């Protein structure tokens, strides 16, 4: 268990460092071309569900959007903003369906609350980050906290052998946003670290047959606690999102 936790922490540091240094067109394009090519060449012997293929391809499209949006004209940028938020919406919806089919109705409801409180595409923008154009999305910390707890609960239910390395993948974009002092960078960092992880784990395990981070104890025993935390954060986010705005104090 100690080895697993140490490797998970190391993975977190590497993911954060990778986001801050490698979110570049040449790296992202090369990474996905090579990764998807290896998967396609070995498709006949890969034990992957159609949903896994769809997930990896969706992530590749997401990364293309992240790279294209800051470099596009105003008219096309409007389309890309809607496409980016639309993919996030569909990814959450996909997990809601999986939870509903598995009878995990509480977590499915939390996912629904996240969809209901998504910020509009107009909150997507750009900024300069370490000499490169970066995509921003003005999501409040309460939404990010609820999403993280909910997503970790989804992972524990559907991918119990890899929930600790997913903990690093979920924590990395939060750490990256905090280090950059801009929570609006969370979604770009989330997209990059998840894409990096998804392709690497498929290629490493299924194609190259490398050993992966040792599995941790089955999370089934503490799943109810995780689900309760996700529900509490989801409710807090929902209430705060639709809470009537306080009237501004009158000037004396």
TAURJO-V656652 format. One record per residue. N is the residue number from 1. RES is the residue in one small letter. D_LAST is the distance of its C-alpha to the last C-alpha in whole Angstrom. Layout:
n->N res->RES d_last->D_LAST
n->N res->RES d_last->D_LAST
This chain:
n->1 res->x d_last->61
n->2 res->x d_last->60
n->3 res->x d_last->61
n->4 res->x d_last->59
n->5 res->x d_last->56
n->6 res->x d_last->57
n->7 res->x d_last->58
n->8 res->x d_last->55
n->9 res->x d_last->52
n->10 res->x d_last->55
n->11 res->x d_last->54
n->12 res->x d_last->50
n->13 res->x d_last->50
n->14 res->x d_last->53
n->15 res->x d_last->51
n->16 res->x d_last->48
n->17 res->x d_last->50
n->18 res->x d_last->51
n->19 res->x d_last->48
n->20 res->x d_last->47
n->21 res->x d_last->50
n->22 res->x d_last->52
n->23 res->x d_last->50
n->24 res->x d_last->52
n->25 res->x d_last->54
n->26 res->x d_last->57
n->27 res->x d_last->57
n->28 res->x d_last->55
n->29 res->x d_last->58
n->30 res->x d_last->61
n->31 res->x d_last->59
n->32 res->x d_last->59
n->33 res->x d_last->62
n->34 res->x d_last->64
n->35 res->x d_last->63
n->36 res->x d_last->63
n->37 res->x d_last->67
n->38 res->x d_last->68
n->39 res->x d_last->67
n->40 res->x d_last->69
n->41 res->x d_last->72
n->42 res->x d_last->72
n->43 res->x d_last->71
n->44 res->x d_last->74
n->45 res->x d_last->74
n->46 res->x d_last->70
n->47 res->x d_last->69
n->48 res->x d_last->66
n->49 res->x d_last->65
n->50 res->x d_last->64
n->51 res->x d_last->60
n->52 res->x d_last->60
n->53 res->x d_last->61
n->54 res->x d_last->59
n->55 res->x d_last->56
n->56 res->x d_last->57
n->57 res->x d_last->58
n->58 res->x d_last->54
n->59 res->x d_last->53
n->60 res->x d_last->55
n->61 res->x d_last->53
n->62 res->x d_last->50
n->63 res->x d_last->51
n->64 res->x d_last->52
n->65 res->x d_last->49
n->66 res->x d_last->47
n->67 res->x d_last->49
n->68 res->x d_last->49
n->69 res->x d_last->45
n->70 res->x d_last->44
n->71 res->x d_last->47
n->72 res->x d_last->47
n->73 res->x d_last->46
n->74 res->x d_last->43
n->75 res->x d_last->45
n->76 res->x d_last->47
n->77 res->x d_last->44
n->78 res->x d_last->42
n->79 res->x d_last->46
n->80 res->x d_last->46
n->81 res->x d_last->42
n->82 res->x d_last->43
n->83 res->x d_last->46
n->84 res->x d_last->45
n->85 res->x d_last->42
n->86 res->x d_last->45
n->87 res->x d_last->47
n->88 res->x d_last->45
n->89 res->x d_last->45
n->90 res->x d_last->48
n->91 res->x d_last->49
n->92 res->x d_last->47
n->93 res->x d_last->48
n->94 res->x d_last->52
n->95 res->x d_last->51
n->96 res->x d_last->50
n->97 res->x d_last->53
n->98 res->x d_last->55
n->99 res->x d_last->53
n->100 res->x d_last->53
n->101 res->x d_last->57
n->102 res->x d_last->57
n->103 res->x d_last->56
n->104 res->x d_last->53
n->105 res->x d_last->50
n->106 res->x d_last->47
n->107 res->x d_last->47
n->108 res->x d_last->48
n->109 res->x d_last->45
n->110 res->x d_last->43
n->111 res->x d_last->44
n->112 res->x d_last->43
n->113 res->x d_last->39
n->114 res->x d_last->39
n->115 res->x d_last->41
n->116 res->x d_last->38
n->117 res->x d_last->35
n->118 res->x d_last->37
n->119 res->x d_last->34
n->120 res->x d_last->35
n->121 res->x d_last->38
n->122 res->x d_last->35
n->123 res->x d_last->33
n->124 res->x d_last->37
n->125 res->x d_last->37
n->126 res->x d_last->38
n->127 res->x d_last->38
n->128 res->x d_last->40
n->129 res->x d_last->41
n->130 res->x d_last->44
n->131 res->x d_last->45
n->132 res->x d_last->46
n->133 res->x d_last->44
n->134 res->x d_last->42
n->135 res->x d_last->41
n->136 res->x d_last->37
n->137 res->x d_last->36
n->138 res->x d_last->33
n->139 res->x d_last->33
n->140 res->x d_last->31
n->141 res->x d_last->33
n->142 res->x d_last->33
n->143 res->x d_last->35
n->144 res->x d_last->37
n->145 res->x d_last->37
n->146 res->x d_last->39
n->147 res->x d_last->41
n->148 res->x d_last->42
n->149 res->x d_last->43
n->150 res->x d_last->44
n->151 res->x d_last->47
n->152 res->x d_last->48
n->153 res->x d_last->49
n->154 res->x d_last->51
n->155 res->x d_last->53
n->156 res->x d_last->54
n->157 res->x d_last->55
n->158 res->x d_last->57
n->159 res->x d_last->58
n->160 res->x d_last->58
n->161 res->x d_last->60
n->162 res->x d_last->58
n->163 res->x d_last->55
n->164 res->x d_last->54
n->165 res->x d_last->55
n->166 res->x d_last->52
n->167 res->x d_last->50
n->168 res->x d_last->50
n->169 res->x d_last->50
n->170 res->x d_last->46
n->171 res->x d_last->45
n->172 res->x d_last->46
n->173 res->x d_last->43
n->174 res->x d_last->40
n->175 res->x d_last->42
n->176 res->x d_last->42
n->177 res->x d_last->38
n->178 res->x d_last->37
n->179 res->x d_last->39
n->180 res->x d_last->38
n->181 res->x d_last->34
n->182 res->x d_last->34
n->183 res->x d_last->34
n->184 res->x d_last->35
n->185 res->x d_last->38
n->186 res->x d_last->39
n->187 res->x d_last->41
n->188 res->x d_last->43
n->189 res->x d_last->44
n->190 res->x d_last->45
n->191 res->x d_last->47
n->192 res->x d_last->49
n->193 res->x d_last->50
n->194 res->x d_last->51
n->195 res->x d_last->53
n->196 res->x d_last->54
n->197 res->x d_last->55
n->198 res->x d_last->57
n->199 res->x d_last->59
n->200 res->x d_last->60
n->201 res->x d_last->61
n->202 res->x d_last->63
n->203 res->x d_last->65
n->204 res->x d_last->65
n->205 res->x d_last->66
n->206 res->x d_last->68
n->207 res->x d_last->70
n->208 res->x d_last->70
n->209 res->x d_last->70
n->210 res->x d_last->69
n->211 res->x d_last->67
n->212 res->x d_last->64
n->213 res->x d_last->61
n->214 res->x d_last->63
n->215 res->x d_last->62
n->216 res->x d_last->60
n->217 res->x d_last->60
n->218 res->x d_last->60
n->219 res->x d_last->56
n->220 res->x d_last->57
n->221 res->x d_last->57
n->222 res->x d_last->53
n->223 res->x d_last->52
n->224 res->x d_last->51
n->225 res->x d_last->48
n->226 res->x d_last->47
n->227 res->x d_last->47
n->228 res->x d_last->45
n->229 res->x d_last->43
n->230 res->x d_last->42
n->231 res->x d_last->42
n->232 res->x d_last->39
n->233 res->x d_last->37
n->234 res->x d_last->38
n->235 res->x d_last->36
n->236 res->x d_last->33
n->237 res->x d_last->33
n->238 res->x d_last->34
n->239 res->x d_last->31
n->240 res->x d_last->28
n->241 res->x d_last->29
n->242 res->x d_last->29
n->243 res->x d_last->26
n->244 res->x d_last->24
n->245 res->x d_last->21
n->246 res->x d_last->17
n->247 res->x d_last->15
n->248 res->x d_last->12
n->249 res->x d_last->9
n->250 res->x d_last->6
n->251 res->x d_last->4
n->252 res->x d_last->0
